[in-house]
Amino acid sequence: MPAGTAFGRGAATPAANLWPLVLLPSAWHYQHPLLFSLRHVENMLLWGLPLLGLLCWRRLPGLAWVMLLGIGLLLAWQAADYRLQREAVLAAGPAMRAVGQHFVVGYTDVDEVSELAAKGLIGGIYVGRRNVRGRSLDEVRAEIAGLQAMRAQVGLPPLIVAADQEGGRVNHLSPLLERLPPLAGVADQPDPGIAAQAYGARQGGALAGLGVTLNFGPVVDLRPADRPAGDIFSDIPARAIGSDPEGVTEVAAGYLDGLAARGVRGTLKHFPGLGRVDRDTHLHPARLSETPAELAADWQPFRSLAGHAGSALMLGHVTLEALDPYRAASHSPAVVRLLRNEWGYDGVLVTDDLNMGAVYSQGIGKVASEALIAGVDLVLVSYDPRQFYRALYCAAIALESGRLSSETLAASSKRLARFNGVDSAHPVRRKS
């Protein structure tokens, strides 16, 4: 067989034929959120290598050429599918707008998020490191104020402006805002509740001065004895207030009161608790095998403070096997029923970031839809903002198809309206 034919090229060594296989996982998971910081490198490699290979096709073994062509077609299909979903979202139909008010999104491009906000396609924004890095306080404050002014001009309610400024190792708005030590440090003071309130007021004043209205703190997961070997990002031992439920409750209550005194709401996180979890939900699914009775002490701070001073409650990406072995708490109807029916909690539920590895692999649109169907009020898509379009598109389809009932969404909208309208003098109360 002539060496110059395609079949002749295919007779090369297995390594020469099969090397494009190394690109296949990345092509299949094209623009995965965990690679967001490497997005430009990812695009250059995934698009550049197949293109280079096809340009030099006469020098490639036949199988390698076919595989590169297939990878190029896979990338083109995924890019086209994403573009169609994005265009459908930006068309801002009734279903997109109805569901969009339940999304809080991060952003890298203020013009892009301005369009989403003006069309009523989002209910809030998340402000993080990339939004404040290298900028002045006045610049960031003016940007947020501009978005709020634009919302008022088009007759839409103010955006929720969320941040993750816990203190300690999680100070995502520092050094623009003061870097405070861990909240756990107040637990050893003579009056922890009063000290925590002063801490919350100090932090809340800085957040309010920037335009932030919702802080993703305090962490009320109980502190474990050790950090699991596979924990790269969560580090609950360093972030938790303590291991004693009553002490955690006292400190968290004071902190929430301090935030509320400055007009900022807090968030109890991460239910059902990360203290017993041995895997990092940023990367992997995690499960709890304990029953609700066995977790009663772990849940005491959550249950005691649910609804306190208008605070929200964040659902983590942990599967509570005793209630729902198939879905993480963040999109589990059974977990939401526990909180709404057994606990009587009628406040706002917000998911942890759906970009996290524990749930993203299930399909961000599927998880977002299931969260809203379950009765969760706010869906967070922060780390990789581009994933928002897929999430909203699928959630809107769920509404149009009837899988997400209009009654469920209306009840959630009422909770959000009440949440955005409460002040520290009129907290959301739990039912007796």
Secondary structure, DSSP 8 states (H G I E B T S, - for coil): --TTSHHHHTTS-HHHHHGGGGGHHHHHTTT-GGGGGGHHHHHHHHHHHHHHHHHTGGGS-HHHHHHHHHHHHHHHHHHHHHHHHHHHHHTT-HHHHHHHTTEEEE-S-HHHHHHHHHTT--SEEE--HHHHTT--HHHHHHHHHHHHHHHHHTT----EEEE-EEETTEETTTTTS-----GGGGGGSSSHHHHHHHHHHHHHHHHHHHT--EE---B-S---SS--TT-SS--HHHH---S-HHHHHHHHHHHHHHHHHTT-B-EEEEET-STT--S-TTTS-EEE---TTTTHHHHHHHHHHTTGGG-EEEE-SEEETTT-SSS-GGG-HHHHHIIIIIS---S-EEE--TTSHHHHTT-HHHHHHHHHHHT--BEEE-SSTTHHHHHHHHHHHHHHHTSS-HHHHHHHHHHHHHHHH--TTS------
